[in-house]
Amino acid sequence: MSEHKGAEHHQKAAEHHEHAAKHHREAAKHHEAGDHEKAAHHAYVAHGHASHAEHHHSEASRHDAETHGKH
């Protein structure tokens, strides 16, 4: 396993959180405009990014624990 694998997971988690935030902002904009179908779409996409972020967060934490002996 690469010594930088943990850092890669931290970066991926951050990217997915940023994408989720973007889609939440879009959902809010569409919701305020009364377009609930588009709002729901963006909320759904945001949820997917948040889920991926959580996965990468877990992998980064696991890798950090293994690398630094904190089981």
mmCIF file as Biopython writes it, N, C-alpha, C and O atoms, coordinates in Angstrom:
data_model
#
loop_
_atom_site.group_PDB
_atom_site.id
_atom_site.type_symbol
_atom_site.label_atom_id
_atom_site.label_alt_id
_atom_site.label_comp_id
_atom_site.label_asym_id
_atom_site.label_entity_id
_atom_site.label_seq_id
_atom_site.pdbx_PDB_ins_code
_atom_site.Cartn_x
_atom_site.Cartn_y
_atom_site.Cartn_z
_atom_site.occupancy
_atom_site.B_iso_or_equiv
_atom_site.auth_seq_id
_atom_site.auth_asym_id
_atom_site.pdbx_PDB_model_num
ATOM 1   N N  . MET A ? 1  ? 0.841   -1.179 0.000  1.0 0.0 1  A 1 
ATOM 2   C CA . MET A ? 1  ? 0.000   0.000  0.000  1.0 0.0 1  A 1 
ATOM 3   C C  . MET A ? 1  ? 0.886   1.242  0.000  1.0 0.0 1  A 1 
ATOM 4   O O  . MET A ? 1  ? 1.892   1.304  0.707  1.0 0.0 1  A 1 
ATOM 5   N N  . SER A ? 2  ? 0.507   2.202  -0.783 1.0 0.0 2  A 1 
ATOM 6   C CA . SER A ? 2  ? 1.265   3.442  -0.883 1.0 0.0 2  A 1 
ATOM 7   C C  . SER A ? 2  ? 1.285   4.184  0.444  1.0 0.0 2  A 1 
ATOM 8   O O  . SER A ? 2  ? 0.292   4.200  1.171  1.0 0.0 2  A 1 
ATOM 9   N N  . GLU A ? 3  ? 2.414   4.794  0.755  1.0 0.0 3  A 1 
ATOM 10  C CA . GLU A ? 3  ? 2.518   5.564  1.991  1.0 0.0 3  A 1 
ATOM 11  C C  . GLU A ? 3  ? 1.641   6.809  1.939  1.0 0.0 3  A 1 
ATOM 12  O O  . GLU A ? 3  ? 1.357   7.412  2.974  1.0 0.0 3  A 1 
ATOM 13  N N  . HIS A ? 4  ? 1.214   7.193  0.745  1.0 0.0 4  A 1 
ATOM 14  C CA . HIS A ? 4  ? 0.384   8.387  0.584  1.0 0.0 4  A 1 
ATOM 15  C C  . HIS A ? 4  ? -1.091  8.047  0.412  1.0 0.0 4  A 1 
ATOM 16  O O  . HIS A ? 4  ? -1.903  8.932  0.139  1.0 0.0 4  A 1 
ATOM 17  N N  . LYS A ? 5  ? -1.444  6.779  0.569  1.0 0.0 5  A 1 
ATOM 18  C CA . LYS A ? 5  ? -2.829  6.358  0.369  1.0 0.0 5  A 1 
ATOM 19  C C  . LYS A ? 5  ? -3.771  7.097  1.317  1.0 0.0 5  A 1 
ATOM 20  O O  . LYS A ? 5  ? -4.863  7.496  0.911  1.0 0.0 5  A 1 
ATOM 21  N N  . GLY A ? 6  ? -3.369  7.283  2.560  1.0 0.0 6  A 1 
ATOM 22  C CA . GLY A ? 6  ? -4.204  8.019  3.516  1.0 0.0 6  A 1 
ATOM 23  C C  . GLY A ? 6  ? -4.446  9.443  3.052  1.0 0.0 6  A 1 
ATOM 24  O O  . GLY A ? 6  ? -5.568  9.944  3.128  1.0 0.0 6  A 1 
ATOM 25  N N  . ALA A ? 7  ? -3.397  10.094 2.572  1.0 0.0 7  A 1 
ATOM 26  C CA . ALA A ? 7  ? -3.537  11.466 2.079  1.0 0.0 7  A 1 
ATOM 27  C C  . ALA A ? 7  ? -4.459  11.522 0.872  1.0 0.0 7  A 1 
ATOM 28  O O  . ALA A ? 7  ? -5.236  12.464 0.723  1.0 0.0 7  A 1 
ATOM 29  N N  . GLU A ? 8  ? -4.375  10.518 0.012  1.0 0.0 8  A 1 
ATOM 30  C CA . GLU A ? 8  ? -5.258  10.469 -1.165 1.0 0.0 8  A 1 
ATOM 31  C C  . GLU A ? 8  ? -6.720  10.368 -0.724 1.0 0.0 8  A 1 
ATOM 32  O O  . GLU A ? 8  ? -7.593  11.016 -1.300 1.0 0.0 8  A 1 
ATOM 33  N N  . HIS A ? 9  ? -6.978  9.558  0.293  1.0 0.0 9  A 1 
ATOM 34  C CA . HIS A ? 9  ? -8.354  9.424  0.783  1.0 0.0 9  A 1 
ATOM 35  C C  . HIS A ? 9  ? -8.831  10.725 1.429  1.0 0.0 9  A 1 
ATOM 36  O O  . HIS A ? 9  ? -9.992  11.102 1.272  1.0 0.0 9  A 1 
ATOM 37  N N  . HIS A ? 10 ? -7.951  11.409 2.149  1.0 0.0 10 A 1 
ATOM 38  C CA . HIS A ? 10 ? -8.333  12.704 2.728  1.0 0.0 10 A 1 
ATOM 39  C C  . HIS A ? 10 ? -8.686  13.691 1.615  1.0 0.0 10 A 1 
ATOM 40  O O  . HIS A ? 10 ? -9.673  14.419 1.724  1.0 0.0 10 A 1 
ATOM 41  N N  . GLN A ? 11 ? -7.892  13.719 0.554  1.0 0.0 11 A 1 
ATOM 42  C CA . GLN A ? 11 ? -8.157  14.622 -0.573 1.0 0.0 11 A 1 
ATOM 43  C C  . GLN A ? 11 ? -9.486  14.285 -1.246 1.0 0.0 11 A 1 
ATOM 44  O O  . GLN A ? 11 ? -10.277 15.176 -1.553 1.0 0.0 11 A 1 
ATOM 45  N N  . LYS A ? 12 ? -9.725  12.989 -1.473 1.0 0.0 12 A 1 
ATOM 46  C CA . LYS A ? 12 ? -10.971 12.567 -2.117 1.0 0.0 12 A 1 
ATOM 47  C C  . LYS A ? 12 ? -12.170 12.921 -1.252 1.0 0.0 12 A 1 
ATOM 48  O O  . LYS A ? 12 ? -13.201 13.356 -1.765 1.0 0.0 12 A 1 
ATOM 49  N N  . ALA A ? 13 ? -12.044 12.737 0.058  1.0 0.0 13 A 1 
ATOM 50  C CA . ALA A ? 13 ? -13.140 13.104 0.967  1.0 0.0 13 A 1 
ATOM 51  C C  . ALA A ? 13 ? -13.447 14.593 0.841  1.0 0.0 13 A 1 
ATOM 52  O O  . ALA A ? 13 ? -14.610 14.989 0.757  1.0 0.0 13 A 1 
ATOM 53  N N  . ALA A ? 14 ? -12.405 15.410 0.828  1.0 0.0 14 A 1 
ATOM 54  C CA . ALA A ? 14 ? -12.593 16.856 0.705  1.0 0.0 14 A 1 
ATOM 55  C C  . ALA A ? 14 ? -13.269 17.214 -0.620 1.0 0.0 14 A 1 
ATOM 56  O O  . ALA A ? 14 ? -14.171 18.050 -0.656 1.0 0.0 14 A 1 
ATOM 57  N N  . GLU A ? 15 ? -12.832 16.582 -1.693 1.0 0.0 15 A 1 
ATOM 58  C CA . GLU A ? 15 ? -13.442 16.853 -3.009 1.0 0.0 15 A 1 
ATOM 59  C C  . GLU A ? 15 ? -14.923 16.506 -3.012 1.0 0.0 15 A 1 
ATOM 60  O O  . GLU A ? 15 ? -15.742 17.269 -3.524 1.0 0.0 15 A 1 
ATOM 61  N N  . HIS A ? 16 ? -15.269 15.354 -2.441 1.0 0.0 16 A 1 
ATOM 62  C CA . HIS A ? 16 ? -16.680 14.951 -2.423 1.0 0.0 16 A 1 
ATOM 63  C C  . HIS A ? 16 ? -17.505 15.884 -1.524 1.0 0.0 16 A 1 
ATOM 64  O O  . HIS A ? 16 ? -18.658 16.180 -1.839 1.0 0.0 16 A 1 
ATOM 65  N N  . HIS A ? 17 ? -16.926 16.347 -0.415 1.0 0.0 17 A 1 
ATOM 66  C CA . HIS A ? 17 ? -17.640 17.302 0.426  1.0 0.0 17 A 1 
ATOM 67  C C  . HIS A ? 17 ? -17.897 18.597 -0.347 1.0 0.0 17 A 1 
ATOM 68  O O  . HIS A ? 17 ? -18.973 19.185 -0.238 1.0 0.0 17 A 1 
ATOM 69  N N  . GLU A ? 18 ? -16.908 19.040 -1.129 1.0 0.0 18 A 1 
ATOM 70  C CA . GLU A ? 18 ? -17.076 20.258 -1.933 1.0 0.0 18 A 1 
ATOM 71  C C  . GLU A ? 18 ? -18.167 20.075 -2.983 1.0 0.0 18 A 1 
ATOM 72  O O  . GLU A ? 18 ? -18.982 20.972 -3.200 1.0 0.0 18 A 1 
ATOM 73  N N  . HIS A ? 19 ? -18.181 18.916 -3.633 1.0 0.0 19 A 1 
ATOM 74  C CA . HIS A ? 19 ? -19.223 18.638 -4.632 1.0 0.0 19 A 1 
ATOM 75  C C  . HIS A ? 19 ? -20.599 18.579 -3.966 1.0 0.0 19 A 1 
ATOM 76  O O  . HIS A ? 19 ? -21.577 19.092 -4.510 1.0 0.0 19 A 1 
ATOM 77  N N  . ALA A ? 20 ? -20.672 17.961 -2.805 1.0 0.0 20 A 1 
ATOM 78  C CA . ALA A ? 20 ? -21.946 17.882 -2.082 1.0 0.0 20 A 1 
ATOM 79  C C  . ALA A ? 20 ? -22.448 19.288 -1.737 1.0 0.0 20 A 1 
ATOM 80  O O  . ALA A ? 20 ? -23.631 19.586 -1.902 1.0 0.0 20 A 1 
ATOM 81  N N  . ALA A ? 21 ? -21.556 20.139 -1.264 1.0 0.0 21 A 1 
ATOM 82  C CA . ALA A ? 21 ? -21.941 21.508 -0.911 1.0 0.0 21 A 1 
ATOM 83  C C  . ALA A ? 21 ? -22.474 22.251 -2.135 1.0 0.0 21 A 1 
ATOM 84  O O  . ALA A ? 21 ? -23.466 22.973 -2.042 1.0 0.0 21 A 1 
ATOM 85  N N  . LYS A ? 22 ? -21.820 22.075 -3.271 1.0 0.0 22 A 1 
ATOM 86  C CA . LYS A ? 22 ? -22.268 22.718 -4.512 1.0 0.0 22 A 1 
ATOM 87  C C  . LYS A ? 22 ? -23.692 22.288 -4.853 1.0 0.0 22 A 1 
ATOM 88  O O  . LYS A ? 22 ? -24.536 23.113 -5.203 1.0 0.0 22 A 1 
ATOM 89  N N  . HIS A ? 23 ? -23.945 20.992 -4.746 1.0 0.0 23 A 1 
ATOM 90  C CA . HIS A ? 23 ? -25.272 20.492 -5.090 1.0 0.0 23 A 1 
ATOM 91  C C  . HIS A ? 23 ? -26.319 20.905 -4.048 1.0 0.0 23 A 1 
ATOM 92  O O  . HIS A ? 23 ? -27.477 21.126 -4.404 1.0 0.0 23 A 1 
ATOM 93  N N  . HIS A ? 24 ? -25.940 21.011 -2.789 1.0 0.0 24 A 1 
ATOM 94  C CA . HIS A ? 24 ? -26.875 21.514 -1.778 1.0 0.0 24 A 1 
ATOM 95  C C  . HIS A ? 24 ? -27.251 22.965 -2.084 1.0 0.0 24 A 1 
ATOM 96  O O  . HIS A ? 24 ? -28.411 23.350 -1.940 1.0 0.0 24 A 1 
ATOM 97  N N  . ARG A ? 25 ? -26.274 23.767 -2.506 1.0 0.0 25 A 1 
ATOM 98  C CA . ARG A ? 25 ? -26.570 25.163 -2.864 1.0 0.0 25 A 1 
ATOM 99  C C  . ARG A ? 25 ? -27.516 25.219 -4.056 1.0 0.0 25 A 1 
ATOM 100 O O  . ARG A ? 25 ? -28.443 26.028 -4.082 1.0 0.0 25 A 1 
ATOM 101 N N  . GLU A ? 26 ? -27.280 24.352 -5.050 1.0 0.0 26 A 1 
ATOM 102 C CA . GLU A ? 26 ? -28.171 24.294 -6.212 1.0 0.0 26 A 1 
ATOM 103 C C  . GLU A ? 26 ? -29.571 23.851 -5.793 1.0 0.0 26 A 1 
ATOM 104 O O  . GLU A ? 26 ? -30.567 24.398 -6.267 1.0 0.0 26 A 1 
ATOM 105 N N  . ALA A ? 27 ? -29.646 22.862 -4.908 1.0 0.0 27 A 1 
ATOM 106 C CA . ALA A ? 27 ? -30.950 22.394 -4.427 1.0 0.0 27 A 1 
ATOM 107 C C  . ALA A ? 27 ? -31.703 23.530 -3.740 1.0 0.0 27 A 1 
ATOM 108 O O  . ALA A ? 27 ? -32.901 23.711 -3.957 1.0 0.0 27 A 1 
ATOM 109 N N  . ALA A ? 28 ? -30.999 24.286 -2.918 1.0 0.0 28 A 1 
ATOM 110 C CA . ALA A ? 28 ? -31.641 25.408 -2.220 1.0 0.0 28 A 1 
ATOM 111 C C  . ALA A ? 28 ? -32.146 26.449 -3.211 1.0 0.0 28 A 1 
ATOM 112 O O  . ALA A ? 28 ? -33.252 26.967 -3.061 1.0 0.0 28 A 1 
ATOM 113 N N  . LYS A ? 29 ? -31.341 26.755 -4.219 1.0 0.0 29 A 1 
ATOM 114 C CA . LYS A ? 29 ? -31.725 27.743 -5.232 1.0 0.0 29 A 1 
ATOM 115 C C  . LYS A ? 29 ? -32.993 27.291 -5.957 1.0 0.0 29 A 1 
ATOM 116 O O  . LYS A ? 29 ? -33.922 28.078 -6.135 1.0 0.0 29 A 1 
ATOM 117 N N  . HIS A ? 30 ? -33.032 26.030 -6.375 1.0 0.0 30 A 1 
ATOM 118 C CA . HIS A ? 30 ? -34.197 25.519 -7.095 1.0 0.0 30 A 1 
ATOM 119 C C  . HIS A ? 30 ? -35.423 25.420 -6.182 1.0 0.0 30 A 1 
ATOM 120 O O  . HIS A ? 30 ? -36.552 25.663 -6.610 1.0 0.0 30 A 1 
ATOM 121 N N  . HIS A ? 31 ? -35.184 25.063 -4.929 1.0 0.0 31 A 1 
ATOM 122 C CA . HIS A ? 31 ? -36.289 24.989 -3.974 1.0 0.0 31 A 1 
ATOM 123 C C  . HIS A ? 31 ? -36.925 26.368 -3.788 1.0 0.0 31 A 1 
ATOM 124 O O  . HIS A ? 31 ? -38.149 26.502 -3.800 1.0 0.0 31 A 1 
ATOM 125 N N  . GLU A ? 32 ? -36.087 27.384 -3.618 1.0 0.0 32 A 1 
ATOM 126 C CA . GLU A ? 32 ? -36.589 28.757 -3.453 1.0 0.0 32 A 1 
ATOM 127 C C  . GLU A ? 32 ? -37.348 29.223 -4.691 1.0 0.0 32 A 1 
ATOM 128 O O  . GLU A ? 32 ? -38.296 30.002 -4.586 1.0 0.0 32 A 1 
ATOM 129 N N  . ALA A ? 33 ? -36.934 28.749 -5.862 1.0 0.0 33 A 1 
ATOM 130 C CA . ALA A ? 33 ? -37.595 29.125 -7.108 1.0 0.0 33 A 1 
ATOM 131 C C  . ALA A ? 33 ? -38.866 28.312 -7.354 1.0 0.0 33 A 1 
ATOM 132 O O  . ALA A ? 33 ? -39.597 28.568 -8.311 1.0 0.0 33 A 1 
ATOM 133 N N  . GLY A ? 34 ? -39.124 27.339 -6.492 1.0 0.0 34 A 1 
ATOM 134 C CA . GLY A ? 34 ? -40.321 26.531 -6.638 1.0 0.0 34 A 1 
ATOM 135 C C  . GLY A ? 34 ? -40.170 25.321 -7.542 1.0 0.0 34 A 1 
ATOM 136 O O  . GLY A ? 34 ? -41.148 24.621 -7.806 1.0 0.0 34 A 1 
ATOM 137 N N  . ASP A ? 35 ? -38.957 25.063 -8.022 1.0 0.0 35 A 1 
ATOM 138 C CA . ASP A ? 35 ? -38.719 23.898 -8.878 1.0 0.0 35 A 1 
ATOM 139 C C  . ASP A ? 35 ? -38.248 22.743 -8.007 1.0 0.0 35 A 1 
ATOM 140 O O  . ASP A ? 35 ? -37.053 22.474 -7.884 1.0 0.0 35 A 1 
ATOM 141 N N  . HIS A ? 36 ? -39.205 22.082 -7.418 1.0 0.0 36 A 1 
ATOM 142 C CA . HIS A ? 36 ? -38.893 21.035 -6.444 1.0 0.0 36 A 1 
ATOM 143 C C  . HIS A ? 36 ? -38.314 19.783 -7.091 1.0 0.0 36 A 1 
ATOM 144 O O  . HIS A ? 36 ? -37.590 19.031 -6.439 1.0 0.0 36 A 1 
ATOM 145 N N  . GLU A ? 37 ? -38.618 19.553 -8.346 1.0 0.0 37 A 1 
ATOM 146 C CA . GLU A ? 37 ? -38.032 18.399 -9.036 1.0 0.0 37 A 1 
ATOM 147 C C  . GLU A ? 37 ? -36.519 18.576 -9.194 1.0 0.0 37 A 1 
ATOM 148 O O  . GLU A ? 37 ? -35.748 17.657 -8.917 1.0 0.0 37 A 1 
ATOM 149 N N  . LYS A ? 38 ? -36.105 19.754 -9.638 1.0 0.0 38 A 1 
ATOM 150 C CA . LYS A ? 38 ? -34.662 20.020 -9.759 1.0 0.0 38 A 1 
ATOM 151 C C  . LYS A ? 38 ? -33.999 20.053 -8.383 1.0 0.0 38 A 1 
ATOM 152 O O  . LYS A ? 38 ? -32.871 19.590 -8.216 1.0 0.0 38 A 1 
ATOM 153 N N  . ALA A ? 39 ? -34.708 20.603 -7.405 1.0 0.0 39 A 1 
ATOM 154 C CA . ALA A ? 39 ? -34.163 20.644 -6.042 1.0 0.0 39 A 1 
ATOM 155 C C  . ALA A ? 39 ? -33.924 19.221 -5.542 1.0 0.0 39 A 1 
ATOM 156 O O  . ALA A ? 39 ? -32.882 18.927 -4.957 1.0 0.0 39 A 1 
ATOM 157 N N  . ALA A ? 40 ? -34.892 18.348 -5.778 1.0 0.0 40 A 1 
ATOM 158 C CA . ALA A ? 40 ? -34.754 16.958 -5.337 1.0 0.0 40 A 1 
ATOM 159 C C  . ALA A ? 40 ? -33.592 16.274 -6.044 1.0 0.0 40 A 1 
ATOM 160 O O  . ALA A ? 40 ? -32.845 15.512 -5.431 1.0 0.0 40 A 1 
ATOM 161 N N  . HIS A ? 41 ? -33.444 16.548 -7.331 1.0 0.0 41 A 1 
ATOM 162 C CA . HIS A ? 41 ? -32.332 15.952 -8.091 1.0 0.0 41 A 1 
ATOM 163 C C  . HIS A ? 41 ? -30.991 16.355 -7.469 1.0 0.0 41 A 1 
ATOM 164 O O  . HIS A ? 41 ? -30.136 15.505 -7.221 1.0 0.0 41 A 1 
ATOM 165 N N  . HIS A ? 42 ? -30.814 17.644 -7.222 1.0 0.0 42 A 1 
ATOM 166 C CA . HIS A ? 42 ? -29.537 18.112 -6.669 1.0 0.0 42 A 1 
ATOM 167 C C  . HIS A ? 42 ? -29.328 17.589 -5.245 1.0 0.0 42 A 1 
ATOM 168 O O  . HIS A ? 42 ? -28.200 17.284 -4.857 1.0 0.0 42 A 1 
ATOM 169 N N  . ALA A ? 43 ? -30.389 17.486 -4.481 1.0 0.0 43 A 1 
ATOM 170 C CA . ALA A ? 43 ? -30.270 16.928 -3.134 1.0 0.0 43 A 1 
ATOM 171 C C  . ALA A ? 43 ? -29.832 15.465 -3.201 1.0 0.0 43 A 1 
ATOM 172 O O  . ALA A ? 43 ? -29.019 15.013 -2.395 1.0 0.0 43 A 1 
ATOM 173 N N  . TYR A ? 44 ? -30.380 14.734 -4.167 1.0 0.0 44 A 1 
ATOM 174 C CA . TYR A ? 44 ? -30.016 13.324 -4.336 1.0 0.0 44 A 1 
ATOM 175 C C  . TYR A ? 44 ? -28.538 13.189 -4.719 1.0 0.0 44 A 1 
ATOM 176 O O  . TYR A ? 44 ? -27.827 12.340 -4.181 1.0 0.0 44 A 1 
ATOM 177 N N  . VAL A ? 45 ? -28.090 14.022 -5.639 1.0 0.0 45 A 1 
ATOM 178 C CA . VAL A ? 45 ? -26.683 13.996 -6.055 1.0 0.0 45 A 1 
ATOM 179 C C  . VAL A ? 45 ? -25.785 14.388 -4.882 1.0 0.0 45 A 1 
ATOM 180 O O  . VAL A ? 45 ? -24.726 13.793 -4.678 1.0 0.0 45 A 1 
ATOM 181 N N  . ALA A ? 46 ? -26.209 15.385 -4.116 1.0 0.0 46 A 1 
ATOM 182 C CA . ALA A ? 46 ? -25.438 15.804 -2.940 1.0 0.0 46 A 1 
ATOM 183 C C  . ALA A ? 46 ? -25.295 14.654 -1.958 1.0 0.0 46 A 1 
ATOM 184 O O  . ALA A ? 46 ? -24.224 14.452 -1.386 1.0 0.0 46 A 1 
ATOM 185 N N  . HIS A ? 47 ? -26.362 13.904 -1.761 1.0 0.0 47 A 1 
ATOM 186 C CA . HIS A ? 47 ? -26.315 12.753 -0.855 1.0 0.0 47 A 1 
ATOM 187 C C  . HIS A ? 47 ? -25.282 11.728 -1.331 1.0 0.0 47 A 1 
ATOM 188 O O  . HIS A ? 47 ? -24.538 11.170 -0.524 1.0 0.0 47 A 1 
ATOM 189 N N  . GLY A ? 48 ? -25.242 11.486 -2.634 1.0 0.0 48 A 1 
ATOM 190 C CA . GLY A ? 48 ? -24.254 10.551 -3.180 1.0 0.0 48 A 1 
ATOM 191 C C  . GLY A ? 48 ? -22.831 11.003 -2.911 1.0 0.0 48 A 1 
ATOM 192 O O  . GLY A ? 48 ? -21.981 10.200 -2.528 1.0 0.0 48 A 1 
ATOM 193 N N  . HIS A ? 49 ? -22.572 12.285 -3.109 1.0 0.0 49 A 1 
ATOM 194 C CA . HIS A ? 49 ? -21.225 12.806 -2.844 1.0 0.0 49 A 1 
ATOM 195 C C  . HIS A ? 49 ? -20.893 12.717 -1.354 1.0 0.0 49 A 1 
ATOM 196 O O  . HIS A ? 49 ? -19.766 12.390 -0.983 1.0 0.0 49 A 1 
ATOM 197 N N  . ALA A ? 50 ? -21.875 13.009 -0.507 1.0 0.0 50 A 1 
ATOM 198 C CA . ALA A ? 50 ? -21.640 12.921 0.941  1.0 0.0 50 A 1 
ATOM 199 C C  . ALA A ? 50 ? -21.326 11.482 1.345  1.0 0.0 50 A 1 
ATOM 200 O O  . ALA A ? 50 ? -20.478 11.237 2.203  1.0 0.0 50 A 1 
ATOM 201 N N  . SER A ? 51 ? -22.019 10.540 0.719  1.0 0.0 51 A 1 
ATOM 202 C CA . SER A ? 51 ? -21.772 9.128  1.004  1.0 0.0 51 A 1 
ATOM 203 C C  . SER A ? 51 ? -20.364 8.732  0.578  1.0 0.0 51 A 1 
ATOM 204 O O  . SER A ? 51 ? -19.672 8.024  1.308  1.0 0.0 51 A 1 
ATOM 205 N N  . HIS A ? 52 ? -19.938 9.183  -0.596 1.0 0.0 52 A 1 
ATOM 206 C CA . HIS A ? 52 ? -18.581 8.889  -1.055 1.0 0.0 52 A 1 
ATOM 207 C C  . HIS A ? 52 ? -17.543 9.555  -0.148 1.0 0.0 52 A 1 
ATOM 208 O O  . HIS A ? 52 ? -16.492 8.977  0.129  1.0 0.0 52 A 1 
ATOM 209 N N  . ALA A ? 53 ? -17.840 10.759 0.308  1.0 0.0 53 A 1 
ATOM 210 C CA . ALA A ? 53 ? -16.924 11.449 1.219  1.0 0.0 53 A 1 
ATOM 211 C C  . ALA A ? 53 ? -16.750 10.645 2.496  1.0 0.0 53 A 1 
ATOM 212 O O  . ALA A ? 53 ? -15.637 10.512 3.005  1.0 0.0 53 A 1 
ATOM 213 N N  . GLU A ? 54 ? -17.850 10.109 3.015  1.0 0.0 54 A 1 
ATOM 214 C CA . GLU A ? 54 ? -17.780 9.313  4.245  1.0 0.0 54 A 1 
ATOM 215 C C  . GLU A ? 54 ? -16.941 8.058  4.028  1.0 0.0 54 A 1 
ATOM 216 O O  . GLU A ? 54 ? -16.174 7.662  4.905  1.0 0.0 54 A 1 
ATOM 217 N N  . HIS A ? 55 ? -17.087 7.437  2.866  1.0 0.0 55 A 1 
ATOM 218 C CA . HIS A ? 55 ? -16.281 6.259  2.543  1.0 0.0 55 A 1 
ATOM 219 C C  . HIS A ? 55 ? -14.790 6.611  2.582  1.0 0.0 55 A 1 
ATOM 220 O O  . HIS A ? 55 ? -13.996 5.909  3.209  1.0 0.0 55 A 1 
ATOM 221 N N  . HIS A ? 56 ? -14.421 7.700  1.909  1.0 0.0 56 A 1 
ATOM 222 C CA . HIS A ? 56 ? -13.011 8.093  1.866  1.0 0.0 56 A 1 
ATOM 223 C C  . HIS A ? 56 ? -12.514 8.510  3.256  1.0 0.0 56 A 1 
ATOM 224 O O  . HIS A ? 56 ? -11.361 8.261  3.608  1.0 0.0 56 A 1 
ATOM 225 N N  . HIS A ? 57 ? -13.380 9.137  4.032  1.0 0.0 57 A 1 
ATOM 226 C CA . HIS A ? 57 ? -13.011 9.498  5.398  1.0 0.0 57 A 1 
ATOM 227 C C  . HIS A ? 57 ? -12.688 8.235  6.199  1.0 0.0 57 A 1 
ATOM 228 O O  . HIS A ? 57 ? -11.685 8.183  6.911  1.0 0.0 57 A 1 
ATOM 229 N N  . SER A ? 58 ? -13.543 7.225  6.078  1.0 0.0 58 A 1 
ATOM 230 C CA . SER A ? 58 ? -13.325 5.963  6.787  1.0 0.0 58 A 1 
ATOM 231 C C  . SER A ? 58 ? -12.031 5.294  6.353  1.0 0.0 58 A 1 
ATOM 232 O O  . SER A ? 58 ? -11.265 4.805  7.184  1.0 0.0 58 A 1 
ATOM 233 N N  . GLU A ? 59 ? -11.791 5.274  5.050  1.0 0.0 59 A 1 
ATOM 234 C CA . GLU A ? 59 ? -10.562 4.658  4.533  1.0 0.0 59 A 1 
ATOM 235 C C  . GLU A ? 59 ? -9.326  5.422  4.995  1.0 0.0 59 A 1 
ATOM 236 O O  . GLU A ? 59 ? -8.312  4.816  5.342  1.0 0.0 59 A 1 
ATOM 237 N N  . ALA A ? 60 ? -9.409  6.745  4.999  1.0 0.0 60 A 1 
ATOM 238 C CA . ALA A ? 60 ? -8.275  7.554  5.466  1.0 0.0 60 A 1 
ATOM 239 C C  . ALA A ? 60 ? -8.007  7.280  6.942  1.0 0.0 60 A 1 
ATOM 240 O O  . ALA A ? 60 ? -6.858  7.133  7.357  1.0 0.0 60 A 1 
ATOM 241 N N  . SER A ? 61 ? -9.071  7.213  7.725  1.0 0.0 61 A 1 
ATOM 242 C CA . SER A ? 61 ? -8.912  6.948  9.160  1.0 0.0 61 A 1 
ATOM 243 C C  . SER A ? 61 ? -8.322  5.564  9.401  1.0 0.0 61 A 1 
ATOM 244 O O  . SER A ? 61 ? -7.442  5.391  10.244 1.0 0.0 61 A 1 
ATOM 245 N N  . ARG A ? 62 ? -8.817  4.579  8.651  1.0 0.0 62 A 1 
ATOM 246 C CA . ARG A ? 62 ? -8.304  3.216  8.785  1.0 0.0 62 A 1 
ATOM 247 C C  . ARG A ? 62 ? -6.822  3.187  8.437  1.0 0.0 62 A 1 
ATOM 248 O O  . ARG A ? 62 ? -6.016  2.601  9.160  1.0 0.0 62 A 1 
ATOM 249 N N  . HIS A ? 63 ? -6.471  3.822  7.330  1.0 0.0 63 A 1 
ATOM 250 C CA . HIS A ? 63 ? -5.076  3.839  6.893  1.0 0.0 63 A 1 
ATOM 251 C C  . HIS A ? 63 ? -4.200  4.563  7.914  1.0 0.0 63 A 1 
ATOM 252 O O  . HIS A ? 63 ? -3.102  4.105  8.232  1.0 0.0 63 A 1 
ATOM 253 N N  . ASP A ? 64 ? -4.687  5.692  8.425  1.0 0.0 64 A 1 
ATOM 254 C CA . ASP A ? 64 ? -3.919  6.433  9.434  1.0 0.0 64 A 1 
ATOM 255 C C  . ASP A ? 64 ? -3.684  5.568  10.666 1.0 0.0 64 A 1 
ATOM 256 O O  . ASP A ? 64 ? -2.583  5.549  11.216 1.0 0.0 64 A 1 
ATOM 257 N N  . ALA A ? 65 ? -4.716  4.856  11.097 1.0 0.0 65 A 1 
ATOM 258 C CA . ALA A ? 65 ? -4.590  3.992  12.275 1.0 0.0 65 A 1 
ATOM 259 C C  . ALA A ? 65 ? -3.588  2.873  12.037 1.0 0.0 65 A 1 
ATOM 260 O O  . ALA A ? 65 ? -2.769  2.570  12.905 1.0 0.0 65 A 1 
ATOM 261 N N  . GLU A ? 66 ? -3.654  2.255  10.852 1.0 0.0 66 A 1 
ATOM 262 C CA . GLU A ? 66 ? -2.718  1.179  10.533 1.0 0.0 66 A 1 
ATOM 263 C C  . GLU A ? 66 ? -1.295  1.696  10.418 1.0 0.0 66 A 1 
ATOM 264 O O  . GLU A ? 66 ? -0.360  1.060  10.905 1.0 0.0 66 A 1 
ATOM 265 N N  . THR A ? 67 ? -1.128  2.833  9.784  1.0 0.0 67 A 1 
ATOM 266 C CA . THR A ? 67 ? 0.190   3.403  9.550  1.0 0.0 67 A 1 
ATOM 267 C C  . THR A ? 67 ? 0.837   3.872  10.841 1.0 0.0 67 A 1 
ATOM 268 O O  . THR A ? 67 ? 2.046   3.736  11.026 1.0 0.0 67 A 1 
ATOM 269 N N  . HIS A ? 68 ? 0.025   4.426  11.731 1.0 0.0 68 A 1 
ATOM 270 C CA . HIS A ? 68 ? 0.575   5.014  12.951 1.0 0.0 68 A 1 
ATOM 271 C C  . HIS A ? 68 ? 0.352   4.157  14.183 1.0 0.0 68 A 1 
ATOM 272 O O  . HIS A ? 68 ? 0.578   4.599  15.309 1.0 0.0 68 A 1 
ATOM 273 N N  . GLY A ? 69 ? -0.098  2.915  13.961 1.0 0.0 69 A 1 
ATOM 274 C CA . GLY A ? 69 ? -0.209  1.962  15.053 1.0 0.0 69 A 1 
ATOM 275 C C  . GLY A ? 69 ? -1.275  2.253  16.071 1.0 0.0 69 A 1 
ATOM 276 O O  . GLY A ? 69 ? -1.157  1.850  17.228 1.0 0.0 69 A 1 
ATOM 277 N N  . LYS A ? 70 ? -2.318  2.950  15.661 1.0 0.0 70 A 1 
ATOM 278 C CA . LYS A ? 70 ? -3.403  3.294  16.602 1.0 0.0 70 A 1 
ATOM 279 C C  . LYS A ? 70 ? -4.617  2.431  16.279 1.0 0.0 70 A 1 
ATOM 280 O O  . LYS A ? 70 ? -5.589  2.916  15.700 1.0 0.0 70 A 1 
ATOM 281 N N  . HIS A ? 71 ? -4.564  1.174  16.646 1.0 0.0 71 A 1 
ATOM 282 C CA . HIS A ? 71 ? -5.671  0.245  16.335 1.0 0.0 71 A 1 
ATOM 283 C C  . HIS A ? 71 ? -6.774  0.412  17.307 1.0 0.0 71 A 1 
ATOM 284 O O  . HIS A ? 71 ? -7.789  -0.278 17.212 1.0 0.0 71 A 1 
#
